[in-house]
Structures are given as structure tokens and as C-alpha cells.
């Protein structure tokens, strides 16, 4: 079912739609560019910066101890910002709810 709004409502929606995407862009900027990243010893004892990409590699390793360290260190770094991330998620959800109305 396709819903078409009146022209004035379409203009308002176009103006505020950027706000709906803002929480995701804030999250992306934070986790990809500004999150302080820990360094971990990989399964070959090499130092590795644990970012979003390398944390997946660590968490899919056959080495259980390495998987555990990777999980705990990456998500531990996010836990330090849980209030900020929770508030950002709340705004993201509010935007999705508003978008559906």
C-alpha cells in the first residue's frame, strides 16, 4: 500500500528526514573514527588494534582464549560509553517510530 502525503506534509518530512538518520551517523562516526581502541595480542602473539573489523576476526578464531579476549576488550571499550550509546539508540528508535506515523 502506497501512502502519499499532502505537499506541505511531504516538505516537512523531507526537512526532518535527515534528523532520523542522524543517530546512525553519530554511532558510525564514533565506532569507526573516535572510539579509543584497545590493543590485543592476536592468536600468533602479534599486537593488533582491536577495531570493528579486527574484533570480528578475533571473535571468529578457533582459539577460544583469543575469541574471549577479543570480545571482552572490544565490547569493554564500548561499555565505557554505554550512557551515550543508549541515548543515541533511544533517539534512533524515536526517529523510526516518527517515520512510521
N, C-alpha and C positions, 0 to 999 in steps of 0.2 A: 504494500500500500504506500503510495507516494503522497506526502503531505506538502502542500505549497502554502507558504505564509503570505500574508499581505506584504506589499512592497516596503512599508515602513518597518514591519517586524523583521523582514529579511535584512534590511540595512542595520538594524540594531544587532541582530545575530552575527552579521559579518563583522561588526565592530568589536564585539565581545568574544568572538570565537578564538582569537589569539590568547585571551586570558585562560581559556580552557586548556590550551596546550602548555601554558607557562610552567605548571608544576613538573611536567615531564622534562622540559628543557632545563629547569633548575636541577633536578635529580641527575640528569645526564652530565651537565657541567660539573657537578660535584663529584660523582663517582669516576668520571673519566679524566678530569683535569685537576681537581683540587683536594681530593681525599688524600690525607697523609698515608702513604703506603708502607707496609712493613717489608722487611727483607727476610727471606726464608731460605734455608738450605734445601735444595731440591733433592730428589732421590739419588743423585750422584754426588751429593755434598757440595754442589756449586751454589754460590749466593745468587738469589733471584728476587727481583722486586715482585711482590705479590699484588698484581692489579687484577682487574676483572677477567682479563683473558688468561693470565697465568694461573689464577686461582682455579679456573675450570680444569686446566691441565693437572694441577696438584690434586684436585678432588676426584679425578678420574684415574689416578695412578693405581697400579696393583699393590703398591706399598702402603699398607694400612696406616702406619705411623705418619707417613708423609701426607696422606689424604687428611688425616685428623689435624695435623699442624696447619695445613693449608686452609681447611675450613675454619678452624678456631682463630687463626691470625687474621684472615680476610674479614670474616664476619665480626670479629672482635674490634677491628678498626671501624667498622660501621656502627657498632654498638655505642661507641663514644659520641655519636651524633644522633642517637635514637629519637630524642625530642624533636630535633629539626626535621629528620626524615619522616617522623609520624605526622607532624604538622603539614609538611609538604604533601604527603599522601592524602591527608584529610581534604586539602584544597583540590587535589586531583579528583577525588571522589565527588566532591561538591560540584565541580565543573561537569563531570559526566552526568550527574543527576540533573543539573540545569539544562544540559544539552538535550536530554531525553524529554523534557517537558514541552 
